[in-house]
């Protein structure tokens, strides 16, 4: 029983790490885009609603908060 529990915990940690990695990667991509355009915020950009970089970041934030669970957020 303990082996199964450890496997489940390891799987959850790996999944959490992938969400965190995706978030950090998309954040870095977003910041690079902002720097390239001389913006401190996406709000300054005329392409804010069509921007794929921002969309990936917003999705990564959402996924990192809910850890793949529809509608649930982990604020810890």
Biopython code that builds the backbone (N, CA, C, O; Angstrom):
import numpy as np
from Bio.PDB.StructureBuilder import StructureBuilder

atoms = [
    (1, "UNK", "N", (0.821, -1.200, 0.000)),
    (1, "UNK", "CA", (0.000, 0.000, 0.000)),
    (1, "UNK", "C", (0.865, 1.263, 0.000)),
    (1, "UNK", "O", (0.549, 2.217, -0.712)),
    (2, "UNK", "N", (1.934, 1.289, 0.773)),
    (2, "UNK", "CA", (2.804, 2.458, 0.841)),
    (2, "UNK", "C", (3.457, 2.753, -0.507)),
    (2, "UNK", "O", (3.639, 3.918, -0.860)),
    (3, "UNK", "N", (3.813, 1.713, -1.264)),
    (3, "UNK", "CA", (4.437, 1.910, -2.568)),
    (3, "UNK", "C", (3.462, 2.612, -3.510)),
    (3, "UNK", "O", (3.850, 3.533, -4.229)),
    (4, "UNK", "N", (2.220, 2.189, -3.512)),
    (4, "UNK", "CA", (1.202, 2.825, -4.347)),
    (4, "UNK", "C", (0.986, 4.273, -3.962)),
    (4, "UNK", "O", (0.831, 5.139, -4.823)),
    (5, "UNK", "N", (0.977, 4.532, -2.662)),
    (5, "UNK", "CA", (0.795, 5.903, -2.182)),
    (5, "UNK", "C", (1.969, 6.777, -2.617)),
    (5, "UNK", "O", (1.771, 7.910, -3.056)),
    (6, "UNK", "N", (3.189, 6.254, -2.494)),
    (6, "UNK", "CA", (4.375, 7.007, -2.897)),
    (6, "UNK", "C", (4.365, 7.277, -4.396)),
    (6, "UNK", "O", (4.724, 8.369, -4.836)),
    (7, "UNK", "N", (3.950, 6.275, -5.188)),
    (7, "UNK", "CA", (3.862, 6.456, -6.638)),
    (7, "UNK", "C", (2.885, 7.569, -6.982)),
    (7, "UNK", "O", (3.165, 8.411, -7.836)),
    (8, "UNK", "N", (1.738, 7.569, -6.312)),
    (8, "UNK", "CA", (0.732, 8.606, -6.551)),
    (8, "UNK", "C", (1.281, 9.979, -6.189)),
    (8, "UNK", "O", (1.090, 10.939, -6.936)),
    (9, "UNK", "N", (1.956, 10.082, -5.054)),
    (9, "UNK", "CA", (2.532, 11.364, -4.637)),
    (9, "UNK", "C", (3.603, 11.823, -5.621)),
    (9, "UNK", "O", (3.663, 13.003, -5.968)),
    (10, "UNK", "N", (4.457, 10.889, -6.076)),
    (10, "UNK", "CA", (5.490, 11.232, -7.052)),
    (10, "UNK", "C", (4.864, 11.707, -8.357)),
    (10, "UNK", "O", (5.344, 12.661, -8.969)),
    (11, "UNK", "N", (3.796, 11.043, -8.781)),
    (11, "UNK", "CA", (3.107, 11.433, -10.014)),
    (11, "UNK", "C", (2.519, 12.828, -9.881)),
    (11, "UNK", "O", (2.591, 13.633, -10.810)),
    (12, "UNK", "N", (1.939, 13.110, -8.725)),
    (12, "UNK", "CA", (1.350, 14.432, -8.501)),
    (12, "UNK", "C", (2.434, 15.506, -8.477)),
    (12, "UNK", "O", (2.236, 16.598, -9.010)),
    (13, "UNK", "N", (3.582, 15.204, -7.859)),
    (13, "UNK", "CA", (4.681, 16.168, -7.819)),
    (13, "UNK", "C", (5.225, 16.433, -9.214)),
    (13, "UNK", "O", (5.530, 17.575, -9.557)),
    (14, "UNK", "N", (5.350, 15.383, -10.021)),
    (14, "UNK", "CA", (5.813, 15.551, -11.396)),
    (14, "UNK", "C", (4.838, 16.413, -12.167)),
    (14, "UNK", "O", (5.244, 17.295, -12.924)),
    (15, "UNK", "N", (3.545, 16.162, -11.979)),
    (15, "UNK", "CA", (2.527, 16.947, -12.666)),
    (15, "UNK", "C", (2.596, 18.401, -12.211)),
    (15, "UNK", "O", (2.501, 19.311, -13.034)),
    (16, "UNK", "N", (2.757, 18.624, -10.936)),
    (16, "UNK", "CA", (2.864, 19.993, -10.425)),
    (16, "UNK", "C", (4.093, 20.671, -10.999)),
    (16, "UNK", "O", (4.047, 21.847, -11.363)),
    (17, "UNK", "N", (5.184, 19.939, -11.081)),
    (17, "UNK", "CA", (6.394, 20.516, -11.641)),
    (17, "UNK", "C", (6.188, 20.914, -13.099)),
    (17, "UNK", "O", (6.690, 21.952, -13.530)),
    (18, "UNK", "N", (5.462, 20.111, -13.858)),
    (18, "UNK", "CA", (5.232, 20.449, -15.264)),
    (18, "UNK", "C", (4.378, 21.710, -15.385)),
    (18, "UNK", "O", (4.603, 22.519, -16.286)),
    (19, "UNK", "N", (3.412, 21.889, -14.501)),
    (19, "UNK", "CA", (2.598, 23.109, -14.516)),
    (19, "UNK", "C", (3.460, 24.323, -14.172)),
    (19, "UNK", "O", (3.341, 25.377, -14.796)),
    (20, "UNK", "N", (4.319, 24.165, -13.184)),
    (20, "UNK", "CA", (5.199, 25.252, -12.775)),
    (20, "UNK", "C", (6.182, 25.591, -13.885)),
    (20, "UNK", "O", (6.434, 26.763, -14.163)),
    (21, "UNK", "N", (6.735, 24.568, -14.516)),
    (21, "UNK", "CA", (7.676, 24.799, -15.613)),
    (21, "UNK", "C", (7.003, 25.529, -16.768)),
    (21, "UNK", "O", (7.579, 26.452, -17.345)),
    (22, "UNK", "N", (5.792, 25.120, -17.104)),
    (22, "UNK", "CA", (5.064, 25.773, -18.188)),
    (22, "UNK", "C", (4.771, 27.229, -17.836)),
    (22, "UNK", "O", (4.877, 28.112, -18.687)),
    (23, "UNK", "N", (4.407, 27.473, -16.591)),
    (23, "UNK", "CA", (4.130, 28.838, -16.148)),
    (23, "UNK", "C", (5.385, 29.702, -16.248)),
    (23, "UNK", "O", (5.337, 30.814, -16.773)),
    (24, "UNK", "N", (6.497, 29.193, -15.749)),
    (24, "UNK", "CA", (7.738, 29.962, -15.785)),
    (24, "UNK", "C", (8.197, 30.224, -17.215)),
    (24, "UNK", "O", (8.668, 31.315, -17.533)),
    (25, "UNK", "N", (8.060, 29.229, -18.062)),
    (25, "UNK", "CA", (8.448, 29.371, -19.464)),
    (25, "UNK", "C", (7.589, 30.411, -20.182)),
    (25, "UNK", "O", (8.108, 31.259, -20.908)),
    (26, "UNK", "N", (6.285, 30.343, -19.976)),
    (26, "UNK", "CA", (5.394, 31.295, -20.647)),
    (26, "UNK", "C", (5.558, 32.703, -20.078)),
    (26, "UNK", "O", (5.399, 33.687, -20.801)),
    (27, "UNK", "N", (5.873, 32.802, -18.795)),
    (27, "UNK", "CA", (6.120, 34.116, -18.193)),
    (27, "UNK", "C", (7.372, 34.745, -18.793)),
    (27, "UNK", "O", (7.396, 35.938, -19.097)),
    (28, "UNK", "N", (8.406, 33.935, -18.959)),
    (28, "UNK", "CA", (9.640, 34.433, -19.557)),
    (28, "UNK", "C", (9.401, 34.891, -21.002)),
    (28, "UNK", "O", (9.903, 35.934, -21.422)),
    (29, "UNK", "N", (8.634, 34.103, -21.750)),
    (29, "UNK", "CA", (8.302, 34.459, -23.125)),
    (29, "UNK", "C", (7.524, 35.782, -23.170)),
    (29, "UNK", "O", (7.787, 36.635, -24.018)),
    (30, "UNK", "N", (6.576, 35.943, -22.259)),
    (30, "UNK", "CA", (5.772, 37.168, -22.198)),
    (30, "UNK", "C", (6.648, 38.377, -21.872)),
    (30, "UNK", "O", (6.524, 39.428, -22.501)),
    (31, "UNK", "N", (7.529, 38.224, -20.894)),
    (31, "UNK", "CA", (8.401, 39.330, -20.505)),
    (31, "UNK", "C", (9.362, 39.708, -21.633)),
    (31, "UNK", "O", (9.663, 40.886, -21.827)),
    (32, "UNK", "N", (9.839, 38.717, -22.370)),
    (32, "UNK", "CA", (10.706, 39.007, -23.514)),
    (32, "UNK", "C", (9.951, 39.808, -24.570)),
    (32, "UNK", "O", (10.488, 40.755, -25.145)),
    (33, "UNK", "N", (8.718, 39.426, -24.816)),
    (33, "UNK", "CA", (7.888, 40.144, -25.786)),
    (33, "UNK", "C", (7.676, 41.588, -25.334)),
    (33, "UNK", "O", (7.810, 42.521, -26.127)),
    (34, "UNK", "N", (7.346, 41.763, -24.063)),
    (34, "UNK", "CA", (7.139, 43.114, -23.536)),
    (34, "UNK", "C", (8.414, 43.943, -23.674)),
    (34, "UNK", "O", (8.361, 45.106, -24.075)),
    (35, "UNK", "N", (9.556, 43.345, -23.344)),
    (35, "UNK", "CA", (10.831, 44.059, -23.449)),
    (35, "UNK", "C", (11.147, 44.433, -24.893)),
    (35, "UNK", "O", (11.617, 45.538, -25.162)),
    (36, "UNK", "N", (10.891, 43.515, -25.823)),
    (36, "UNK", "CA", (11.155, 43.778, -27.240)),
    (36, "UNK", "C", (10.328, 44.949, -27.761)),
    (36, "UNK", "O", (10.769, 45.693, -28.638)),
    (37, "UNK", "N", (9.146, 45.099, -27.220)),
    (37, "UNK", "CA", (8.259, 46.175, -27.663)),
    (37, "UNK", "C", (8.353, 47.428, -26.786)),
    (37, "UNK", "O", (7.689, 48.429, -27.053)),
    (38, "UNK", "N", (9.179, 47.365, -25.743)),
    (38, "UNK", "CA", (9.348, 48.514, -24.866)),
    (38, "UNK", "C", (8.168, 48.764, -23.950)),
    (38, "UNK", "O", (7.928, 49.897, -23.532)),
    (39, "UNK", "N", (7.421, 47.695, -23.634)),
    (39, "UNK", "CA", (6.245, 47.812, -22.773)),
    (39, "UNK", "C", (6.544, 47.251, -21.387)),
    (39, "UNK", "O", (7.328, 46.313, -21.244)),
    (40, "UNK", "N", (5.923, 47.824, -20.383)),
    (40, "UNK", "CA", (6.006, 47.271, -19.033)),
    (40, "UNK", "C", (4.784, 46.414, -18.723)),
    (40, "UNK", "O", (4.720, 45.756, -17.684)),
    (41, "UNK", "N", (3.815, 46.430, -19.640)),
    (41, "UNK", "CA", (2.572, 45.684, -19.462)),
    (41, "UNK", "C", (1.959, 45.390, -20.826)),
    (41, "UNK", "O", (2.149, 46.145, -21.780)),
    (42, "UNK", "N", (1.236, 44.305, -20.904)),
    (42, "UNK", "CA", (0.517, 43.974, -22.143)),
    (42, "UNK", "C", (-0.594, 44.979, -22.423)),
    (42, "UNK", "O", (-1.028, 45.128, -23.565)),
    (43, "UNK", "N", (-1.049, 45.661, -21.395)),
    (43, "UNK", "CA", (-2.132, 46.627, -21.559)),
    (43, "UNK", "C", (-1.732, 47.762, -22.507)),
    (43, "UNK", "O", (-2.598, 48.439, -23.061)),
    (44, "UNK", "N", (-0.453, 47.967, -22.689)),
    (44, "UNK", "CA", (0.028, 49.031, -23.565)),
    (44, "UNK", "C", (0.028, 48.619, -25.039)),
    (44, "UNK", "O", (0.198, 49.462, -25.920)),
    (45, "UNK", "N", (-0.161, 47.344, -25.305)),
    (45, "UNK", "CA", (-0.050, 46.809, -26.661)),
    (45, "UNK", "C", (-1.406, 46.798, -27.367)),
    (45, "UNK", "O", (-2.418, 46.419, -26.776)),
    (46, "UNK", "N", (-1.419, 47.211, -28.619)),
    (46, "UNK", "CA", (-2.670, 47.231, -29.381)),
    (46, "UNK", "C", (-3.135, 45.820, -29.765)),
    (46, "UNK", "O", (-4.288, 45.638, -30.156)),
    (47, "UNK", "N", (-2.250, 44.824, -29.657)),
    (47, "UNK", "CA", (-2.596, 43.441, -30.029)),
    (47, "UNK", "C", (-2.948, 42.575, -28.820)),
    (47, "UNK", "O", (-2.922, 41.347, -28.911)),
    (48, "UNK", "N", (-3.267, 43.188, -27.716)),
    (48, "UNK", "CA", (-3.460, 42.453, -26.463)),
    (48, "UNK", "C", (-4.471, 41.315, -26.584)),
    (48, "UNK", "O", (-4.258, 40.250, -26.005)),
    (49, "UNK", "N", (-5.543, 41.509, -27.304)),
    (49, "UNK", "CA", (-6.589, 40.489, -27.359)),
    (49, "UNK", "C", (-6.323, 39.414, -28.408)),
    (49, "UNK", "O", (-6.938, 38.349, -28.366)),
    (50, "UNK", "N", (-5.425, 39.675, -29.338)),
    (50, "UNK", "CA", (-5.090, 38.700, -30.373)),
    (50, "UNK", "C", (-3.739, 38.040, -30.126)),
    (50, "UNK", "O", (-3.332, 37.177, -30.903)),
    (51, "UNK", "N", (-3.047, 38.416, -29.083)),
    (51, "UNK", "CA", (-1.673, 37.981, -28.836)),
    (51, "UNK", "C", (-1.610, 36.526, -28.357)),
    (51, "UNK", "O", (-2.174, 36.171, -27.322)),
    (52, "UNK", "N", (-0.915, 35.700, -29.131)),
    (52, "UNK", "CA", (-0.766, 34.290, -28.773)),
    (52, "UNK", "C", (0.169, 34.110, -27.579)),
    (52, "UNK", "O", (-0.021, 33.187, -26.787)),
    (53, "UNK", "N", (1.168, 34.967, -27.437)),
    (53, "UNK", "CA", (2.092, 34.897, -26.301)),
    (53, "UNK", "C", (1.322, 35.131, -25.005)),
    (53, "UNK", "O", (1.478, 34.385, -24.038)),
    (54, "UNK", "N", (0.503, 36.156, -24.993)),
    (54, "UNK", "CA", (-0.299, 36.463, -23.801)),
    (54, "UNK", "C", (-1.316, 35.359, -23.530)),
    (54, "UNK", "O", (-1.540, 34.995, -22.375)),
    (55, "UNK", "N", (-1.929, 34.828, -24.571)),
    (55, "UNK", "CA", (-2.901, 33.747, -24.413)),
    (55, "UNK", "C", (-2.247, 32.519, -23.788)),
    (55, "UNK", "O", (-2.826, 31.886, -22.905)),
    (56, "UNK", "N", (-1.030, 32.178, -24.248)),
    (56, "UNK", "CA", (-0.316, 31.037, -23.656)),
    (56, "UNK", "C", (-0.022, 31.292, -22.179)),
    (56, "UNK", "O", (-0.146, 30.390, -21.350)),
    (57, "UNK", "N", (0.367, 32.524, -21.856)),
    (57, "UNK", "CA", (0.651, 32.868, -20.463)),
    (57, "UNK", "C", (-0.609, 32.778, -19.597)),
    (57, "UNK", "O", (-0.575, 32.191, -18.516)),
    (58, "UNK", "N", (-1.697, 33.348, -20.058)),
    (58, "UNK", "CA", (-2.958, 33.303, -19.303)),
    (58, "UNK", "C", (-3.387, 31.850, -19.085)),
    (58, "UNK", "O", (-3.813, 31.486, -17.989)),
    (59, "UNK", "N", (-3.277, 31.029, -20.115)),
    (59, "UNK", "CA", (-3.632, 29.614, -19.981)),
    (59, "UNK", "C", (-2.709, 28.898, -19.003)),
    (59, "UNK", "O", (-3.163, 28.055, -18.229)),
    (60, "UNK", "N", (-1.422, 29.225, -19.029)),
    (60, "UNK", "CA", (-0.471, 28.605, -18.105)),
    (60, "UNK", "C", (-0.770, 29.006, -16.663)),
    (60, "UNK", "O", (-0.653, 28.188, -15.751)),
    (61, "UNK", "N", (-1.155, 30.260, -16.459)),
    (61, "UNK", "CA", (-1.538, 30.714, -15.111)),
    (61, "UNK", "C", (-2.750, 29.926, -14.630)),
    (61, "UNK", "O", (-2.763, 29.423, -13.507)),
    (62, "UNK", "N", (-3.754, 29.820, -15.471)),
    (62, "UNK", "CA", (-4.967, 29.074, -15.124)),
    (62, "UNK", "C", (-4.633, 27.620, -14.801)),
    (62, "UNK", "O", (-5.087, 27.088, -13.788)),
    (63, "UNK", "N", (-3.844, 26.979, -15.656)),
    (63, "UNK", "CA", (-3.481, 25.576, -15.441)),
    (63, "UNK", "C", (-2.661, 25.399, -14.167)),
    (63, "UNK", "O", (-2.834, 24.411, -13.454)),
    (64, "UNK", "N", (-1.773, 26.340, -13.876)),
    (64, "UNK", "CA", (-0.954, 26.215, -12.671)),
    (64, "UNK", "C", (-1.794, 26.400, -11.410)),
    (64, "UNK", "O", (-1.469, 25.851, -10.357)),
    (65, "UNK", "N", (-2.863, 27.167, -11.517)),
    (65, "UNK", "CA", (-3.731, 27.380, -10.358)),
    (65, "UNK", "C", (-4.651, 26.194, -10.107)),
    (65, "UNK", "O", (-4.908, 25.841, -8.955)),
    (66, "UNK", "N", (-5.146, 25.577, -11.171)),
    (66, "UNK", "CA", (-6.102, 24.493, -10.948)),
    (66, "UNK", "C", (-5.477, 23.115, -11.074)),
    (66, "UNK", "O", (-6.144, 22.107, -10.838)),
    (67, "UNK", "N", (-4.198, 23.059, -11.446)),
    (67, "UNK", "CA", (-3.462, 21.783, -11.514)),
    (67, "UNK", "C", (-4.208, 20.723, -12.310)),
    (67, "UNK", "O", (-4.200, 19.545, -11.952)),
    (68, "UNK", "N", (-4.850, 21.145, -13.387)),
    (68, "UNK", "CA", (-5.541, 20.209, -14.262)),
    (68, "UNK", "C", (-6.940, 19.834, -13.826)),
    (68, "UNK", "O", (-7.607, 19.053, -14.504)),
    (69, "UNK", "N", (-7.394, 20.368, -12.721)),
    (69, "UNK", "CA", (-8.737, 20.082, -12.219)),
    (69, "UNK", "C", (-9.675, 21.189, -12.688)),
    (69, "UNK", "O", (-9.444, 22.363, -12.396)),
    (70, "UNK", "N", (-10.701, 20.835, -13.392)),
    (70, "UNK", "CA", (-11.626, 21.820, -13.945)),
    (70, "UNK", "C", (-12.310, 22.594, -12.820)),
    (70, "UNK", "O", (-12.994, 22.014, -11.977)),
    (71, "UNK", "N", (-12.117, 23.908, -12.822)),
    (71, "UNK", "CA", (-12.824, 24.781, -11.902)),
    (71, "UNK", "C", (-12.266, 24.872, -10.499)),
    (71, "UNK", "O", (-12.747, 25.680, -9.705)),
    (72, "UNK", "N", (-11.264, 24.067, -10.164)),
    (72, "UNK", "CA", (-10.693, 24.108, -8.821)),
    (72, "UNK", "C", (-9.343, 24.813, -8.855)),
    (72, "UNK", "O", (-8.584, 24.671, -9.814)),
    (73, "UNK", "N", (-9.047, 25.576, -7.799)),
    (73, "UNK", "CA", (-7.784, 26.278, -7.722)),
    (73, "UNK", "C", (-7.066, 25.905, -6.442)),
    (73, "UNK", "O", (-7.687, 25.697, -5.399)),
    (74, "UNK", "N", (-5.736, 25.823, -6.537)),
    (74, "UNK", "CA", (-4.893, 25.552, -5.387)),
    (74, "UNK", "C", (-4.082, 26.808, -5.115)),
    (74, "UNK", "O", (-3.132, 27.103, -5.841)),
    (75, "UNK", "N", (-4.445, 27.549, -4.079)),
    (75, "UNK", "CA", (-3.766, 28.795, -3.774)),
    (75, "UNK", "C", (-2.587, 28.604, -2.827)),
    (75, "UNK", "O", (-2.018, 29.583, -2.345)),
    (76, "UNK", "N", (-2.218, 27.370, -2.558)),
    (76, "UNK", "CA", (-1.084, 27.098, -1.659)),
    (76, "UNK", "C", (0.206, 26.994, -2.412)),
    (76, "UNK", "O", (1.256, 26.769, -1.811)),
]
sb = StructureBuilder()
sb.init_structure("model")
sb.init_model(0)
sb.init_chain("A")
sb.init_seg("    ")
for serial, (resi, resn, name, xyz) in enumerate(atoms, 1):
    if name == "N":
        sb.init_residue(resn, " ", resi, " ")
    sb.init_atom(name, np.array(xyz, "f"), 0.0, 1.0, " ", f" {name:<3s}", serial, name[0])
structure = sb.get_structure()
